[in-house]
């Protein structure tokens, strides 16, 4: 197993475990020097699925694999009711 630096993961393409392209990693959220979650810039085709938000926070527990790409559990996708839009320059 090869350990990656966070800087190597920024910009990685994110896919769901069902193979759908979801977006790109923008940054890691840290809590007490541990990764708590990932800020993902959502791809245009997925915005309608999550009520038009341009970015979401995915808790680290829903990340299934990190390599050349990111794989997240489809269960991690927020519903329109629990949606947390990520502020920033979008």
C-alpha positions in Angstrom: 0.0 0.0 0.0 1.3 3.4 -1.0 0.5 6.4 1.2 -0.4 9.6 -0.6 0.1 13.1 0.6 -3.0 15.3 0.6 -1.3 17.6 -2.0 -1.2 14.6 -4.4 -4.9 14.0 -4.0 -6.1 17.6 -4.7 -7.5 17.8 -8.2 -8.1 14.0 -8.4 -11.2 12.9 -10.2 -14.0 11.5 -8.0 -16.3 8.6 -9.0 -19.1 6.9 -7.2 -18.9 3.2 -6.4 -21.4 2.7 -9.3 -18.9 4.2 -11.7 -20.4 7.7 -12.2 -18.1 10.7 -12.5 -18.9 13.0 -9.6 -16.4 15.8 -9.6 -12.9 16.7 -8.4 -11.2 17.0 -5.0 -10.7 20.6 -3.9 -9.4 20.2 -0.4 -9.2 18.1 2.7 -11.0 19.1 5.9 -8.8 18.3 8.9 -9.9 17.8 12.6 -7.1 17.3 15.1 -4.6 16.4 12.4 -6.9 13.7 10.9 -8.9 13.9 7.7 -12.5 14.5 8.6 -13.9 15.1 5.1 -13.3 16.1 1.6 -14.6 19.2 -0.3 -15.6 18.1 -3.8 -16.3 20.4 -6.7 -19.3 18.7 -8.3 -19.3 18.0 -12.1 -22.0 19.8 -14.1 -23.9 16.6 -14.9 -24.3 15.8 -11.2 -25.5 19.2 -10.1 -29.1 18.5 -10.9 -28.9 15.3 -8.7 -27.9 17.5 -5.6 -30.1 20.5 -6.3 -27.6 22.6 -8.2 -24.9 22.8 -5.6 -21.4 23.3 -7.0 -19.6 21.7 -4.1 -20.3 19.3 -1.3 -18.4 18.0 1.8 -18.1 14.2 1.7 -17.2 12.7 5.1 -14.0 10.6 5.0 -15.8 7.5 6.1 -17.6 7.4 2.7 -14.3 7.3 0.8 -13.8 3.7 -0.5 -10.5 4.2 -2.3 -7.8 6.8 -3.0 -5.3 6.2 -5.8 -5.2 7.9 -9.2 -8.9 8.5 -8.7 -11.2 8.9 -5.7 -14.0 6.4 -5.2 -16.8 7.3 -2.9 -19.9 5.5 -1.7 -23.0 6.6 -3.5 -24.6 6.7 -0.1 -22.4 9.7 0.6 -24.3 11.8 -1.9 -26.4 14.4 0.0 -30.2 14.4 -0.5 -31.7 17.7 -1.4 -33.0 18.1 2.2 -29.6 17.6 3.9 -27.6 19.5 1.3 -24.7 21.5 2.5 -23.5 23.9 -0.2 -19.8 24.7 -0.1 -19.1 28.5 -0.1 -16.4 29.7 -2.3 -15.6 31.0 -5.8 -17.8 28.9 -8.1 
